Amino acid sequence: MWKGMGNVVGSVRSVVGVRWMASEALKRTALYDVHVASGATMVPFAGYSMPVQYKDGIKDSHLFVRASAGLFDVSHMGQIRFHGKDRVAFLEKLVVADVATLAENHATLSVITVPSGGIVDDTIITNMGEYLGLVINGACKEKDLKHFQAHLQEAKSSGMDVDLEVLEDRELLALQGPKAMEALESLKPTGGPELAKMPFMTAATMSVLGESMLVSRCGYTGEDGFEISVPRSRVRQLFEALTEMPTVKPAGLGARDSLRMEAGLCLYGNDIDEETTPIEAGLTFTVGKRRRESGGFLGSEVILDQINNGVTRRRVGFVVEKGAPSRGGESIKTPDGQVVGKVTSGGFGPSVGKPIGMGYCNKPFNKSGTELLVEVRGKSNPIVITKMPLVPTKYYKVPS
């Protein structure tokens, strides 16, 4: 499946949601030269030249992350902070999360919404006490910042105390897999925060290789792992220190995509967008309990109505029983030819051992076990709607 640049580019084209730029305009992360020297295949992604795979290939890289640990350069993503005494009230107008009750050093997945109930972007929000930190998608950075700035100007004119900081001097690495904790712990001095005592979706500032870094226990693979915000001047040292370990290998966009599909995680621009609500996307859990009662965020009337009265379509996962994988955009049909949905993501699932995908299906065809068809290369391939995640997640729990 991953043989040849044509297939690799074809799969990444579906990943980036057609967000391409001319090669001469592509940005580079601080690790570009390291990726090239390591034999990575570089492709355009979200306006950057990024590694899609290394010499070991996507399948082996995927399986290595599940068994050991992989290190992803995700520095194309945006890192921002909100400051000021009204930062919580401001952000709660724009996201569905209950930010006010988010404990210090804890994080939550949320979505940024528009008045129609659609999704501007998905984001991780972290309460770091003195500020709220957000990580936003690389392909959405410009759009997100314009959205925030427009509402920020309105908030300030009404007297709210809130400011936006964009972190331009920091890179972001994602260390994922069952041996991620052991690898990262070996680079920390004794006496600092213990990774073994950090639950999933928490964060702490700690010394790594003698440098203060923000370490968050989260990720996009379904495995245990960390996202590490590191000063640009130290990111190469950290990347090389980790990948020199036998338990850690660099991993690219291809493995990141297959891992997140198996984990049932959305990709913005494919599985969610401004025409999709969090309820349709199966992200109802991101709407805080208090927010379901009080509303007050953009699109709350639409979203709360859908929570109470339901929707006509839902995001689904599926396994292709026979035939080639879909890539996104294909119709989902019943055996008698009725179109009941559309594929949004697709590819091969190395841990599942079969082609897999995600899409949206009208009710009641979204039920697990429903047998449907997807048209791929002129053939009707049988699929089975399957409860997500397609591979059990292994998010970390602190031992009792």
N, C-alpha and C positions, 0 to 999 in steps of 0.2 A: 504493500500500500504506500509506503513512504519512499519507494525507489524513484530516484530521479528528481531533478529540481522542479519539473512540471507538476508532479503530485504534491511536493512540499509547498510550492507557491499556491497551488489551488486550495489546499487546506488552510493555509494562512490567510488567503484572500477571504475565506468565509469567516475566519476568526476576527479579522479587523473590520468587518462590516464595510468594506470598500473605502476605508479611510487611507488612501494612498497619496503619496506626494512624489514629485520628481526626485530622482536619486540625489541630484545635486543640492536639493533643499533639505535633505534628511538631517536631523540632529543626531548627535552621538552621546551616549552616556560616557562617564569617565572610564568605563571598563571596555570600551570599543576595541582598543588595541590588544587587550588581554584575550577577548573573545576570538579575534582574528588569529592571534598567535596560537590559540588552543585548537584551531581547526574548525571553528564554528561556521555554519552556513548562515550568512547574514541576509535578512529580508526587511523590507519596509513594514513598519508596524506603528500606528498611531503617530506618524510623523518622525519616527526614529529609525535608525538602522539597528536591528535587534537580532540576537541569535535565535534561530528557529530550532537548530539541533547541533550537536557536537558529533565527533567521529563515531561515537557508540550508537548513534541513531535514536530515533524517537521511542521506539518500542522498548529497547533495553534501558534507556534513560528513565522512562516511565516506571518500569519494574524495579529499577534500582532505588528510586524514591520510595516506593512502597516497602522495600526491604531494608533500606539503610537511610540515606539522606541525600537530597539534591539541593544545589544552591542556584537560585534564580536571580538574575539582575533585573529588578523591576523599577529601576531608577527613572523610567519614563513616566511613572505615575507622579501625581502632584501631592505635595505635602504642604498643608496650610494650617494656620492657627487663628483662633478667634480670641481676642482679649477684651477686657472691659467688664464692668459690673453687670451689664445687660446682655452679655454674650449668650447666656442660656435662653433668655426670652427671645432674642433675635433669631437664634438658630431654630427654635421650636416653631417659628412661623414658616420655616422652609423645609423641615424634615418631619417624618412621622414618629420618630423616636421620643421616648420620655427622657429627655436630656436632664431635666431637673432632678430626677432621682437616680441618675447614673452615678454610682459611687466613684470616689477618687481612685485613679489608677485602674479603672475598669473601662472596657470598650464595648461597643454594640454595633451591629450591622444596621444600617438604615438606608432610606432612599430619599432623595431630594425630589420634590414634586412640583407640578404646575397646576393651575386652577382646574384643568380638565381631569385631574387625577392621574395623569401620565407621569412618567419617571424621567427626570433630567439626568440622573446618575445614581448609582449606588455608592455607598461610602461607609468607611469604618470611622466612627466617632469615638474619641478617647478623652475622658475627663482627667486631665493632668493637674487638677487643682487650680493652678494659676492661669490656665488656659484650656480651651477645647481644641484638640488636634483632630484633623480630618485627613484621610488619604483618599484622593479622588482618581478616577481612571485617566490614564495618559491621553487617550483619544478625546476625552471630554474636558480637559483642563481649561482650554480657552473659553468654551461655552459655560462651564461651571463658574469660572471667575467673573465673567460678564454678568451672569445671573446673580451671584453674590454681591457684586459691586452695585448693581442697580438697586437691590433691596437695601444695601448698606447705606447708600446715599439717602434713601427715603427714611431709614431709621434714624440716621444722624440728624436730619432736618427736623425730626419730631422730638429730638432731645435725648435719644438713647445713647448710652456710653458703650460703644462696641467698635473694635478695629480688626482688620484682616491683615494677617502677615503671611506672605508666601515664602517658603523656605527654598531659596534658590541655590544654596551652598551645601545641600545635603543629598546624598544618594540613598537608595533603598534596596536592600537585599532580602530575599525570602529563603530561609533555610528550612526545608521541609522533609519530614520522614521520621521513622521511629528512633533513629540515632542522632537526630538533630540536637536534642538536649545535651547528650554526652559530648558532642563535638563543640558546642558553644561554651559549655561549662569549662572545658579545658583551656579556654582563652581568657577566663575571668580570674581575678585574684581571689584568694580566700577572704571571707569576712563580708562580702557584698551580698546583695539579694540572691537568694537561692532559687535557681530555676525550678527545682523539684517542688517548691512551695508556691509556684505561680500557676494559678488556674488558667484554663482556656479563656481567652478574651480579657486578659489583664495586661498591664504594661508597667515598666519600671525603667528609670534611668540608671544605668550601671556602667562600671568600667569594663571595657573589653579591649584587650591589647593596650592597656594604659590610657585609653581614650574614653571620654564620656559618650555613651550611645544610648538611644532610646530603643528598648527591646520590647516588642509586643508579641504575646503568645496568640497567634492567629495564622491564617493562611488560606490558600485557595486550592488545596489538593485533597482535603478530607483526612489528611494525616496530622499528627502533632507537628508543631513547628513554630517558627518565629519570623517576624519581619523586623529588620534591624535598620534604623535610621542612623546613618553614619556620615560624618563630615567628608566631603568630597576628597580632601587631601589624604584620608586614611582608608578609603574604600578598597583600593587595590591591595593594600597590605592585608586587610581583613579577608578579601576574596581569596587571595593566594594562601593565607594561613589555613583557611577552612578546606580548600580544595586539595591541599597537600596531604590531608588526612585520607587514609584508605577508605574510610567510611563515608566520605563526601565526594560527590562528583558535580561539576557544573551541569546545569540543565537549561533547556531552552523553551521557547514558546510552544513548540509542538507537544512536548510532554506536559507542559502546564495546561494546555487545552484538553488533552485526553484525560488527565487527572481530574480536572474540575468537572468535566462531563460525567465521569463515573461517580463523582461526589454529588452530582445534582445541582451544581452551582451555576448561576447565571453569568453570561457574558453580555455586558452592555453593548447595544447596537445589533445584537443577534437575538437574544432571549428577552430582553427588556428594552424599552425605549419610551418616547413621549406619547406613543399610542397605546401603551400597555400600563395597566394599573398594578399596584403591588398585590391586589387580591387575585386578579387573573393570573399573575405570575407565581402564585403560591407563596407569597412573602407576607402573608397576613401577620405572622409572628413579629415582624418588624414594627408594627403599629402598637405602641405602648398601651397598656390597659387604661391608663389615665387619659391618653390621647383619644381613645375610642369613645370616651364619655364627653370630653371637653372640646375635641376637635381643635380648631384654631390654626391649622396649617393649610397651605395651598392645596386645593383639591379635596379638603376634608369632607365636604358634603357628598361628593361622588364616592369617595372611598368608604366612608362610614355607611352609606346606603348599601354599597356592595357587601360589606361585612354583615349587615342585618338581613339583606334580601337576596344575596347570592349573585352569581355571574353566569353568563351563558357559555363561557369557554374557560379552560384552565390549562396552565402549563403542564406538560406530561413528559415523562421519560419513556424511552422505548428501546427494545433490543431487536436487531434485524436477525431473523431466524435463518435467512438464506439470501445470498447476493451481496453486491457491493454496498459500501456505506453511502448514506446520503451526505450532502454538504451544507444544506440549508436552502430554503426556498421551495423545496418540492412539496407538492400536494399530498396530503394524507387522505386516503379513500377507504370506503367500506368495500368488501368483496364484490358488491354489485355496482361499484363505480361512483357512489355518492361522495363528494368532497366534504370532509368533516373537519379538516384541520390543515396545518402547514408546519413543515419542519423549520426550525430556527437554528439548530446546531446539529452537526453530525460528524462521525469519524469512527475510527477503530478504537475499541476499548481493550487495551492489552491485558488488564486484570480480569475483565469479563470474558475475553477470548472471542469476542464477536463484535461486529459493527454495532454502534449504539447511537443514540441521538436524543434530542429534545425538540419539543414543538408545542403548539397549541391545538387542542381539540375541543370541539363543541361537546357539551353534555348531551347524552350520557356516555359518549365514546371515550371519555377521559378515564374511565374506570380501569383499574389494574386488571390485567388478564384479557382485555379486549384485543381481538385479533383484527388487524387492519393491513393496508397495503401502502407502500411508498413507491412512486415512480422514479427509478434511477436508470439513466442511460437507456430509456425505452423499455425497461423491464419493470414489472410490478413485483417488488420484493415484499414478502410477508414480514410484518413486525408485530410485536406483542407489547402493549402498553404495560410498563413496569414501574412499580413504586420506586421513587428515588429516596436515598441514594442507591445507585446500582451496585456499588461496593460499600460495605459497612464503613462508616467513618470511625476514626480512632482519635478523636479530640481528647486532649489530656485531662485527666481528673487527678487532683491531689490525693495521694493515698491517705486514708483515714487512720 
